[in-house]
């Protein structure tokens, strides 16, 4: 699923060189089960749990220039 999204985004001309891929893990995903009175979420946090501050630090060191704005939300 992650590779498919990356292919779609890059195919539309958006830069993807700063996106980190975890090729040995399944894509993180959240499925919403919604009913008339309530809802539930089923989540797989595989890549979310694998991403660390070290990954962010490496990305900043490797690809962010003085002219680039980095926004983390």
Legacy VTK file of the C-alpha trace (Angstrom):
# vtk DataFile Version 3.0
C-alpha trace
ASCII
DATASET POLYDATA
POINTS 73 float
0.000 0.000 0.000
2.822 2.419 0.828
4.621 1.801 -2.470
1.374 2.335 -4.370
0.834 5.690 -2.648
4.436 6.693 -3.312
4.035 5.784 -7.006
0.863 7.887 -7.286
2.404 10.902 -5.559
5.631 10.815 -7.595
3.632 10.199 -10.778
1.884 13.515 -10.187
5.210 15.326 -9.951
5.554 15.705 -6.199
9.070 15.239 -4.784
9.452 11.970 -2.883
13.184 11.926 -2.165
12.625 12.769 1.510
10.152 9.930 2.144
11.605 7.086 4.185
10.521 3.579 3.217
10.687 0.610 5.588
10.849 -2.181 3.011
10.892 -4.936 5.651
7.640 -3.785 7.323
4.015 -3.662 6.190
2.484 -0.225 5.685
0.857 1.391 8.680
-2.874 1.636 8.169
-6.018 2.529 10.086
-9.425 1.120 9.150
-12.559 2.804 10.487
-15.574 0.593 11.215
-18.595 2.870 11.361
-22.123 2.031 12.437
-25.272 4.069 13.024
-24.479 4.670 16.712
-20.712 4.342 17.122
-17.426 3.614 15.412
-14.240 1.639 15.998
-10.697 1.876 14.675
-8.460 -1.059 13.750
-4.840 0.027 13.361
-1.484 -1.423 12.359
1.320 0.823 13.595
4.245 -1.131 12.102
6.110 1.693 10.372
4.855 4.309 12.830
6.469 2.372 15.674
9.666 1.880 13.634
10.124 5.592 12.857
12.368 7.291 15.421
13.900 10.696 16.026
17.093 9.298 14.490
15.242 8.961 11.164
14.163 12.598 11.347
17.671 13.732 12.276
19.169 11.786 9.331
16.635 13.305 6.970
17.443 16.813 8.139
21.179 16.232 7.853
20.941 14.626 4.405
18.420 16.703 2.527
17.426 19.966 4.156
19.244 23.053 2.912
19.079 26.586 4.248
16.446 27.376 1.621
14.152 24.513 2.674
11.422 24.860 5.251
10.898 21.778 7.430
7.439 21.425 8.930
6.778 18.691 11.486
3.233 18.299 12.762
LINES 1 74
73 0 1 2 3 4 5 6 7 8 9 10 11 12 13 14 15 16 17 18 19 20 21 22 23 24 25 26 27 28 29 30 31 32 33 34 35 36 37 38 39 40 41 42 43 44 45 46 47 48 49 50 51 52 53 54 55 56 57 58 59 60 61 62 63 64 65 66 67 68 69 70 71 72
